[in-house]
């Protein structure tokens, strides 16, 4: 049977680090990456520009929930990326509206150095929360929560694809 388990996993060293350090967003591109066995091995020529959001502090998260439904005979992966962007301003507010209205895709750089693809097939639906905080010491900024339902766990970019992708990232 093609869905039989084929491998186990040894206990890894305690070298992992949680969190996300950068969010790269780009407008939807069909087949933005070539993916082979969970690895993004090439960048589409149609993907020509991405935009970087530097993330600071804790609360920056990528979660992938793969769930099977025995009755339906399906398995889906819900990708959720949550990012906090400090300080509200006019330019960013206008960009947040575009992000919420569109179907962007993303690459997320985890703090352990992996570049994860989010929304590869379906794009991402974003909830944008803008808050001033209730006291001077509270968070002032945007909380972006993006959700995408995909067939597979998000691909991770290989080294050459990271290089090609970073070459198309627009300067801030």
One Martini backbone bead per residue (centre of mass of N, CA, C, O) as a GRO file, in nm:
protein
  172
    1UNK     BB    1   0.098   0.035   0.022
    2UNK     BB    2   0.146   0.386  -0.027
    3UNK     BB    3   0.081   0.453   0.307
    4UNK     BB    4   0.315   0.325   0.429
    5UNK     BB    5   0.542   0.306   0.654
    6UNK     BB    6   0.920   0.370   0.620
    7UNK     BB    7   1.003   0.536   0.893
    8UNK     BB    8   1.194   0.665   1.138
    9UNK     BB    9   1.320   0.841   1.446
   10UNK     BB   10   1.559   0.992   1.597
   11UNK     BB   11   1.688   1.156   1.846
   12UNK     BB   12   1.748   1.476   1.872
   13UNK     BB   13   1.908   1.735   1.922
   14UNK     BB   14   1.924   2.037   2.133
   15UNK     BB   15   1.907   2.279   1.861
   16UNK     BB   16   1.646   2.404   1.856
   17UNK     BB   17   1.438   2.682   1.733
   18UNK     BB   18   1.194   2.905   1.791
   19UNK     BB   19   1.038   3.066   1.536
   20UNK     BB   20   1.026   3.385   1.356
   21UNK     BB   21   1.212   3.635   1.149
   22UNK     BB   22   1.065   3.610   0.855
   23UNK     BB   23   0.852   3.766   0.605
   24UNK     BB   24   0.755   3.659   0.279
   25UNK     BB   25   0.583   3.834   0.027
   26UNK     BB   26   0.363   3.738  -0.252
   27UNK     BB   27   0.216   3.719  -0.531
   28UNK     BB   28   0.036   3.516  -0.698
   29UNK     BB   29   0.178   3.199  -0.820
   30UNK     BB   30   0.188   2.961  -1.032
   31UNK     BB   31   0.415   2.754  -0.944
   32UNK     BB   32   0.654   2.900  -0.771
   33UNK     BB   33   0.752   2.601  -0.710
   34UNK     BB   34   0.958   2.330  -0.712
   35UNK     BB   35   0.848   2.009  -0.585
   36UNK     BB   36   1.049   1.755  -0.406
   37UNK     BB   37   0.989   1.582  -0.141
   38UNK     BB   38   0.947   1.874   0.027
   39UNK     BB   39   1.136   2.030  -0.185
   40UNK     BB   40   1.252   2.332  -0.296
   41UNK     BB   41   1.432   2.339  -0.621
   42UNK     BB   42   1.265   2.586  -0.758
   43UNK     BB   43   1.208   2.885  -0.937
   44UNK     BB   44   0.992   3.070  -1.087
   45UNK     BB   45   0.989   3.301  -1.346
   46UNK     BB   46   0.717   3.444  -1.234
   47UNK     BB   47   0.891   3.503  -0.982
   48UNK     BB   48   1.003   3.856  -0.923
   49UNK     BB   49   0.864   3.939  -0.630
   50UNK     BB   50   0.946   4.029  -0.290
   51UNK     BB   51   0.854   4.087   0.062
   52UNK     BB   52   0.991   4.208   0.362
   53UNK     BB   53   0.941   4.109   0.713
   54UNK     BB   54   1.054   4.209   1.002
   55UNK     BB   55   1.098   4.026   1.305
   56UNK     BB   56   1.020   4.084   1.656
   57UNK     BB   57   1.035   3.862   1.877
   58UNK     BB   58   0.775   3.721   2.002
   59UNK     BB   59   0.490   3.552   1.826
   60UNK     BB   60   0.630   3.408   1.588
   61UNK     BB   61   0.434   3.182   1.379
   62UNK     BB   62   0.439   2.835   1.261
   63UNK     BB   63   0.160   2.625   1.168
   64UNK     BB   64   0.103   2.268   1.111
   65UNK     BB   65  -0.209   2.092   1.030
   66UNK     BB   66  -0.243   1.756   0.993
   67UNK     BB   67  -0.548   1.605   0.860
   68UNK     BB   68  -0.763   1.331   0.893
   69UNK     BB   69  -1.050   1.172   0.713
   70UNK     BB   70  -1.195   0.876   0.709
   71UNK     BB   71  -1.477   0.931   0.577
   72UNK     BB   72  -1.354   1.108   0.331
   73UNK     BB   73  -1.048   1.040   0.252
   74UNK     BB   74  -0.868   1.278   0.386
   75UNK     BB   75  -0.588   1.520   0.359
   76UNK     BB   76  -0.486   1.811   0.547
   77UNK     BB   77  -0.315   2.138   0.555
   78UNK     BB   78  -0.289   2.379   0.808
   79UNK     BB   79  -0.169   2.700   0.768
   80UNK     BB   80  -0.021   2.914   1.029
   81UNK     BB   81   0.053   3.262   1.040
   82UNK     BB   82   0.212   3.467   1.296
   83UNK     BB   83   0.244   3.831   1.309
   84UNK     BB   84   0.437   4.107   1.444
   85UNK     BB   85   0.387   4.457   1.379
   86UNK     BB   86   0.535   4.736   1.461
   87UNK     BB   87   0.369   5.004   1.429
   88UNK     BB   88   0.161   5.240   1.318
   89UNK     BB   89   0.094   5.324   0.965
   90UNK     BB   90  -0.009   5.434   0.664
   91UNK     BB   91   0.149   5.249   0.469
   92UNK     BB   92   0.091   4.979   0.615
   93UNK     BB   93  -0.217   4.992   0.609
   94UNK     BB   94  -0.240   4.976   0.300
   95UNK     BB   95  -0.093   4.700   0.275
   96UNK     BB   96  -0.288   4.534   0.455
   97UNK     BB   97  -0.527   4.554   0.262
   98UNK     BB   98  -0.395   4.400   0.029
   99UNK     BB   99  -0.342   4.140   0.182
  100UNK     BB  100  -0.644   4.082   0.255
  101UNK     BB  101  -0.754   4.095  -0.056
  102UNK     BB  102  -0.568   3.879  -0.135
  103UNK     BB  103  -0.338   3.584  -0.247
  104UNK     BB  104  -0.092   3.533  -0.096
  105UNK     BB  105   0.235   3.434  -0.055
  106UNK     BB  106   0.499   3.241   0.128
  107UNK     BB  107   0.798   3.294   0.318
  108UNK     BB  108   0.945   3.138   0.606
  109UNK     BB  109   1.178   3.228   0.856
  110UNK     BB  110   1.325   3.045   1.071
  111UNK     BB  111   1.534   3.042   1.352
  112UNK     BB  112   1.672   2.765   1.221
  113UNK     BB  113   1.694   2.842   0.884
  114UNK     BB  114   1.421   2.784   0.751
  115UNK     BB  115   1.241   2.779   0.438
  116UNK     BB  116   0.894   2.824   0.421
  117UNK     BB  117   0.611   2.731   0.253
  118UNK     BB  118   0.310   2.933   0.197
  119UNK     BB  119   0.044   2.887  -0.011
  120UNK     BB  120   0.111   2.745  -0.289
  121UNK     BB  121  -0.189   2.668  -0.409
  122UNK     BB  122  -0.405   2.891  -0.249
  123UNK     BB  123  -0.295   3.072  -0.062
  124UNK     BB  124  -0.367   3.353   0.162
  125UNK     BB  125  -0.555   3.427   0.447
  126UNK     BB  126  -0.598   3.744   0.606
  127UNK     BB  127  -0.572   3.871   0.931
  128UNK     BB  128  -0.611   4.211   1.043
  129UNK     BB  129  -0.468   4.357   1.336
  130UNK     BB  130  -0.524   4.675   1.487
  131UNK     BB  131  -0.329   4.820   1.762
  132UNK     BB  132  -0.263   5.056   2.036
  133UNK     BB  133  -0.342   4.990   2.300
  134UNK     BB  134  -0.400   5.071   2.657
  135UNK     BB  135  -0.098   5.130   2.706
  136UNK     BB  136   0.225   5.238   2.673
  137UNK     BB  137   0.337   4.921   2.706
  138UNK     BB  138   0.179   4.827   2.472
  139UNK     BB  139   0.093   4.707   2.184
  140UNK     BB  140   0.182   4.858   1.862
  141UNK     BB  141  -0.002   4.722   1.583
  142UNK     BB  142   0.024   4.423   1.391
  143UNK     BB  143  -0.177   4.132   1.337
  144UNK     BB  144  -0.094   3.851   1.153
  145UNK     BB  145  -0.327   3.603   1.012
  146UNK     BB  146  -0.248   3.318   0.828
  147UNK     BB  147  -0.440   3.102   0.599
  148UNK     BB  148  -0.389   2.760   0.474
  149UNK     BB  149  -0.504   2.502   0.249
  150UNK     BB  150  -0.338   2.197   0.201
  151UNK     BB  151  -0.201   1.885   0.101
  152UNK     BB  152   0.077   1.965   0.224
  153UNK     BB  153   0.347   2.016   0.356
  154UNK     BB  154   0.565   2.249   0.364
  155UNK     BB  155   0.811   2.350   0.192
  156UNK     BB  156   1.169   2.344   0.165
  157UNK     BB  157   1.432   2.525   0.088
  158UNK     BB  158   1.697   2.510  -0.085
  159UNK     BB  159   1.992   2.667  -0.128
  160UNK     BB  160   1.948   2.764  -0.429
  161UNK     BB  161   1.659   2.875  -0.378
  162UNK     BB  162   1.730   3.084  -0.172
  163UNK     BB  163   1.912   3.252  -0.354
  164UNK     BB  164   1.697   3.312  -0.572
  165UNK     BB  165   1.490   3.440  -0.383
  166UNK     BB  166   1.664   3.673  -0.253
  167UNK     BB  167   1.707   3.817  -0.539
  168UNK     BB  168   1.378   3.917  -0.541
  169UNK     BB  169   1.403   4.099  -0.302
  170UNK     BB  170   1.292   4.382  -0.191
  171UNK     BB  171   1.372   4.676  -0.087
  172UNK     BB  172   1.290   4.888   0.194
   0.00000   0.00000   0.00000
